[in-house]
Amino acid sequence: MMYKFRSRADSDLFMNQGPAERILGIIGKQPGSQGIIEPADMPRAIAALQAAVEEDERARGGGGDAEQGGAPAAGQAITLRQRAWPFLQLLKRSQEADTPVVWGV
């Protein structure tokens, strides 16, 4: 299953099921075929996702080009920072525009 996150503040964001459901879990949203993140909930969601990214980097030992936003080396796993970055941008832009992020609607 693919998730398609939509907001009037930005382009649609498509994510594979695994990464999307991990991110939704981190921000306290129930994975499913439909959902919404209201602007009032976005500061908490952004903070939770940023904290999870920092924790993931500590667990990995930090460092590396992937941490700086570069492409991972051959055979290197994609980090949570790389997976979460587009979603964080969508949340931040939606918060600024005071518009919700929805999926499955």
N, C-alpha and C positions, 0 to 999 in steps of 0.2 A: 504494500500500500504506500502511496505517496501522500504526503501532506502538502497542501497548498495554503500558505498563509497569505491573507490579503489585508491591505490597509489602504485607505485613500491617500495616505501620506507617502507611499513608496510603491515600488514595483512589487508584483507577486513574488513570493519566496517559496520555492519547491524544495522539500527535504524528503529523504528516504525515511521509512518508518522508524528504524532503530534510533538514528540520531535525533529525529523529531520527538520521539517519545521520551528519550533521555532528557532533552531540554525541557519539555513540558513537565516532567516529573520534578526537575530541579526548581522550576518556578512555581510549583504547587498546583499545576493544572492537571486534570484527569485526561490522559490520552483517550482519543476517541474520534469518531467520524465528524463531530461538530464541536465547536467551542469558540470562546471569546475571551479576550484579555481587554478589560476596560482601562481607559487612561488612568483612572485612580489607582489601579493595581500595578501599573508599569514601574514606578520607582522601586517597589519591593521586588518585582520580578527581575529588574535590571541588577539590583544589588545581589540577589540570590545567585544569579547566573555569573556575575563577576566573581563572587566569593568561590563558587564551584570551580571556575577556571583557575583561580589562584591556588586552590587546594590541589587540583589536578597537576598543576605545574610543580608544586612542592613534592607531591608524590612521585613525580617523574624525575625529580632531581634538578629541574630547571635547566636553563641554558639551551643553546642550539638555535639554528636558523629558523626552524619552524615556530619557535617562540616569538620571533620578531615578525611573524606573518609571512615568512617565505615558504616555499614549497618544501614538503618533507623529502628527505633523502630517500633513495631507493630502499624499499623494505622497511622504512620507518613509518610507524603508525601516525595517523592523523590525530592531532591533539584536540582536546575539548575547545581550546581557544580558537582553533581554525574552524571547527564545526559551529561554534556559537557566534562568531563574529557577525555573519550576515543577519542572524536573528536579533542580536543586540542592536545593530544599526536600525533594523525595522522597528524595534521597540522604542528606541530613542527618537526616531523621526515621528513615529505615531504619537508619542507623548508630547512632543513639541507642537504637533498639529491638533492635539486633543481629540484624536480619533481612535477607535478600537482596532485591534487586530483580530481577525476572525479566520476560521478554517472550516471547510465542509459546508458552507452555507451557499 
